[in-house]
Amino acid sequence: MQISLSKSSDVPLRQQLAEQIVFLITTGELRAGEQLPSVRALARRVKVHHNTVSEAYQDLVRREWLTRRRGSRLVVGARAGSGQRSPANLDELINESIRRAKEMGYSLKVLTERVRERLLAEPPDHILVVEQEAGLREIIRKEVCEKLNWPIETCSSEQFVKEPALAVGAQVFAPNHTIEELRSLIPQNRPGVPISYSGADGHLDLIRKLKNPSIVAAVSVSESMLKTARSLFAPVIGRKHSFRAVLLSRKGRIDLRGIDIAFCDSVAISAVSCRHKVHYQLLDPDCLEHLVTTVEIPPYK
């Protein structure tokens, strides 16, 4: 606390001292809650009588620049906020942190590395679905949302590689091969949860049980899911039935009342009108339970 008083000035020492302390508060050199030296300690430091310091302190207490805490020690009071208001938004908070780090002698490189380390060590606050195809990402998001009341973000593998910061605060949820490819970017204390997909045996059985020639459809927002369905259904469709792949690419309902049975993904199921529609859940239930268990248990250190 730098204070310089002049005994030859027309301004009383008490006033010089009080106003210099106010200046230190308003410029941020003294912060709210910071303790001031005792009356006698400050008197010795600035070489004035202790009564002068006492009077200055009393004046600042009356003006609410200082406040007394237990033990009669003085600290900078709440009014200091008028000179150093709290950050109004995240950008101001970040700017304040950068300024303070520089004042303490830390470089921006060190600050960046330390902040990243600390953020990666924090428990996740959202789930990050990493999947190459946008349609599959949409389905996975839908099914996870129905299971977990957590914020969910999605990205492709390329986006994840270009923006490693996407891992900050995230529990990665991705196909096993993707997790292996991105292992170096995923926090070691928070391993990715692998995605496994449901089988289709029950759906194939429904087609086998169709007695009359029928029109069978697969409805999805995912092109790859429709491609897989066409291949899986081909042996049971044979020449007896016909197959239609319907890519849902617009909002609103889709009329498939001419279809005998439609297998719909979790996004499409609510948009389809059909005499018989069957929900296909993409994610294996055990896989979803694994995700739930992982995010509910704190990460190991």
C-alpha positions in Angstrom: 0.0 0.0 0.0 1.9 3.0 -1.3 1.1 6.2 0.7 3.1 9.4 0.7 2.2 12.3 3.0 3.6 15.9 3.0 3.7 17.7 6.3 4.4 21.0 4.5 1.1 20.9 2.5 -1.9 23.0 3.4 -4.0 19.8 3.2 -4.3 18.3 6.7 -2.4 15.0 7.1 -5.6 13.2 8.1 -7.3 14.3 4.9 -4.2 13.4 2.8 -4.2 9.9 4.3 -7.9 9.3 4.0 -8.1 10.4 0.4 -5.1 8.4 -0.7 -6.7 5.3 0.8 -9.9 6.1 -1.1 -7.8 6.4 -4.3 -6.1 3.0 -3.6 -9.6 1.5 -3.3 -11.1 3.1 -6.4 -8.1 2.1 -8.5 -8.2 -1.5 -7.4 -5.0 -1.5 -5.3 -7.1 -2.2 -2.3 -10.0 -4.6 -2.8 -13.2 -5.2 -1.0 -12.6 -7.3 2.1 -8.9 -6.6 2.2 -7.5 -5.9 5.7 -5.7 -2.6 6.4 -2.7 -2.2 8.7 -3.4 -1.4 12.4 -3.4 2.2 13.4 0.0 2.1 15.0 1.5 0.0 12.2 0.4 2.5 9.5 1.4 5.4 11.7 5.0 4.0 11.9 5.0 3.4 8.2 4.0 6.9 7.1 5.7 8.6 10.0 2.7 10.4 11.6 1.1 10.4 15.0 -1.3 7.4 15.5 -4.1 9.8 16.3 -3.8 11.1 12.7 -4.3 7.6 11.3 -7.1 6.9 13.8 -9.0 10.0 12.7 -8.5 9.1 9.0 -9.8 5.6 9.6 -12.8 6.9 11.5 -13.6 9.3 8.7 -13.5 6.4 6.1 -15.7 4.2 8.3 -18.3 7.0 8.5 -18.1 7.3 4.7 -18.4 3.5 4.4 -15.1 3.1 2.6 -13.9 0.9 5.5 -15.7 -1.4 7.8 -14.8 -3.0 11.1 -14.5 -6.7 11.5 -14.3 -8.9 14.6 -11.2 -8.0 16.6 -11.5 -4.3 15.6 -9.5 -4.7 12.4 -10.5 -2.6 9.5 -11.2 -4.0 6.0 -12.1 -2.3 2.8 -15.9 -2.1 2.8 -18.8 -2.8 0.4 -18.6 0.7 -1.0 -15.4 -0.3 -2.7 -17.8 -1.9 -5.3 -18.6 1.6 -6.6 -15.0 1.8 -7.8 -14.6 -1.8 -8.8 -17.9 -3.3 -9.7 -18.3 -7.0 -10.2 -17.9 -8.3 -13.8 -21.3 -8.0 -15.6 -20.8 -10.9 -17.9 -18.4 -13.8 -18.7 -16.2 -11.6 -21.0 -15.6 -9.1 -18.2 -14.8 -11.9 -15.8 -12.3 -13.4 -18.2 -10.7 -10.0 -18.8 -10.4 -9.4 -15.1 -8.8 -12.8 -14.6 -6.3 -12.1 -17.4 -5.4 -8.7 -15.9 -4.9 -10.2 -12.4 -2.8 -13.0 -13.8 -0.5 -10.5 -15.6 -0.2 -8.5 -12.4 0.9 -11.6 -10.6 3.6 -12.3 -13.2 2.0 -15.1 -15.1 2.3 -15.3 -18.9 -0.8 -15.9 -21.1 0.7 -19.3 -22.1 0.9 -20.4 -18.5 -2.6 -19.0 -17.8 -4.1 -20.9 -20.8 -2.5 -24.2 -19.9 -3.5 -23.9 -16.2 -7.1 -23.0 -17.1 -7.4 -25.9 -19.5 -5.9 -28.3 -16.9 -8.4 -27.1 -14.3 -11.4 -27.3 -16.6 -10.5 -30.8 -17.8 -10.3 -31.9 -14.2 -13.8 -30.6 -13.4 -16.7 -33.1 -13.4 -18.6 -33.0 -16.7 -21.6 -30.6 -17.0 -22.8 -31.8 -20.4 -22.6 -34.8 -22.8 -20.8 -34.5 -26.1 -22.0 -36.9 -28.8 -19.2 -37.4 -31.4 -20.6 -39.1 -34.5 -19.7 -38.6 -38.1 -23.2 -38.5 -39.6 -25.5 -35.6 -38.7 -28.6 -37.8 -38.8 -27.3 -40.3 -36.4 -26.2 -37.5 -34.1 -29.8 -36.2 -34.1 -31.1 -39.7 -33.2 -28.6 -40.2 -30.4 -29.3 -36.8 -29.0 -33.0 -37.5 -28.9 -32.6 -40.9 -27.1 -30.1 -39.5 -24.6 -32.4 -36.6 -23.8 -35.2 -39.0 -23.1 -33.0 -40.9 -20.6 -31.0 -38.1 -19.0 -31.8 -34.5 -18.1 -28.4 -33.2 -19.2 -27.3 -30.6 -21.7 -26.2 -32.4 -24.9 -23.9 -31.1 -27.6 -22.9 -32.9 -30.8 -20.0 -32.8 -33.3 -18.2 -34.8 -36.0 -14.8 -36.3 -35.5 -13.3 -33.7 -37.7 -14.8 -30.9 -35.6 -13.5 -32.5 -32.4 -9.9 -32.7 -33.8 -10.1 -29.1 -35.0 -11.5 -27.8 -31.7 -10.0 -29.8 -28.8 -11.6 -27.4 -26.4 -14.9 -29.2 -27.1 -13.7 -31.8 -24.6 -13.7 -29.2 -21.8 -16.5 -30.0 -19.3 -17.8 -32.8 -21.6 -18.5 -36.5 -21.1 -17.7 -37.9 -24.6 -20.2 -40.4 -25.9 -19.1 -41.9 -29.2 -18.7 -45.2 -31.1 -15.8 -47.2 -29.8 -13.6 -46.8 -32.9 -14.1 -43.0 -32.7 -13.0 -43.0 -29.0 -9.9 -44.9 -30.0 -9.0 -42.5 -32.7 -9.5 -39.5 -30.4 -8.1 -41.0 -27.3 -5.3 -38.4 -27.0 -7.9 -35.5 -27.0 -10.2 -37.1 -24.5 -9.4 -36.3 -20.8 -7.7 -39.3 -19.2 -9.7 -38.8 -15.9 -12.9 -38.9 -17.9 -12.7 -41.7 -20.5 -15.2 -41.7 -23.3 -18.3 -43.9 -23.0 -18.6 -46.2 -26.1 -21.8 -46.3 -28.1 -23.4 -49.7 -28.9 -26.4 -50.1 -31.1 -29.5 -52.2 -30.6 -30.1 -55.4 -32.6 -32.9 -55.8 -35.1 -34.0 -59.4 -34.4 -37.4 -58.4 -33.1 -38.1 -56.2 -36.1 -37.1 -59.0 -38.5 -39.5 -61.4 -36.8 -42.3 -58.9 -37.4 -41.6 -59.0 -41.1 -41.4 -62.8 -41.1 -44.9 -63.0 -39.5 -46.5 -60.9 -42.3 -48.9 -63.4 -44.0 -49.8 -61.3 -47.0 -47.5 -59.4 -49.4 -46.9 -56.1 -47.7 -45.2 -52.8 -48.2 -42.5 -52.4 -45.5 -40.8 -49.1 -44.8 -37.9 -47.8 -42.8 -38.2 -44.1 -41.9 -35.3 -42.2 -40.5 -33.4 -38.9 -40.5 -30.2 -40.9 -41.1 -29.2 -42.0 -44.5 -26.8 -44.6 -43.1 -29.5 -46.1 -40.9 -31.7 -46.5 -44.0 -28.9 -48.1 -45.9 -28.4 -50.6 -43.0 -32.1 -51.3 -42.8 -32.3 -52.1 -46.5 -29.5 -54.6 -46.2 -30.8 -56.2 -42.9 -34.4 -56.5 -44.2 -33.5 -57.8 -47.6 -33.4 -61.5 -46.7 -36.9 -61.4 -45.0 -38.4 -59.0 -47.6 -37.4 -61.3 -50.4 -39.8 -61.2 -53.4 -42.9 -61.5 -51.2 -42.8 -58.0 -49.9 -41.7 -54.6 -51.1 -39.4 -52.1 -49.3 -39.3 -48.4 -49.1 -36.6 -46.2 -47.5 -38.0 -42.9 -46.4 -35.6 -40.1 -45.5 -37.2 -37.7 -43.1 -35.8 -34.3 -44.1 -38.5 -31.8 -43.2 -40.4 -30.8 -40.1 -44.0 -31.8 -39.7 -45.9 -35.0 -40.2 -45.5 -37.5 -43.0 -48.4 -39.6 -44.3 -47.5 -43.2 -44.8 -51.0 -44.7 -44.5 -50.4 -46.7 -47.7 -47.6 -48.5 -46.0 -48.4 -51.8 -44.1 -45.6 -51.5 -41.5 -43.1 -48.7 -40.9 -40.0 -49.0 -38.7 -39.2 -45.5 -37.4 -36.3 -44.1 -35.6 -36.7 -42.1 -32.3 -36.9 -38.8 -34.2 -39.2 -40.0 -37.0 -41.7 -41.9 -34.9 -43.7 -38.9 -33.8 -43.9 -37.5 -37.3 -45.2 -40.6 -39.1 -48.9 -41.4 -39.8 -49.1 -45.1 -40.6 -51.5 -48.0 -39.9 -48.7 -49.8 -38.1 -45.6 -48.1 -37.0 -42.8 -49.7 -35.0 -40.2 -47.8 -32.9 -36.6 -48.7 -33.5 -34.4 -47.5 -30.7 -30.9 -47.0 -32.0 -29.0 -47.1 -28.7 -28.7 -50.4 -26.8 -30.4 -50.0 -23.4 -27.2 -51.3 -21.6 -25.2 -48.6 -23.4 -27.5 -45.9 -22.1 -27.3 -47.3 -18.6 -23.5 -47.2 -18.8 -23.7 -43.5 -19.7 -26.1 -42.8 -16.9 -23.8 -44.5 -14.4 -20.8 -42.7 -15.7 -22.1 -39.2 -15.4 -23.6 -39.8 -12.0 -20.3 -40.9 -10.5 -17.6 -38.3 -9.9 -14.5 -38.9 -12.2 -11.5 -40.6 -10.7 -8.3 -38.6 -10.2 
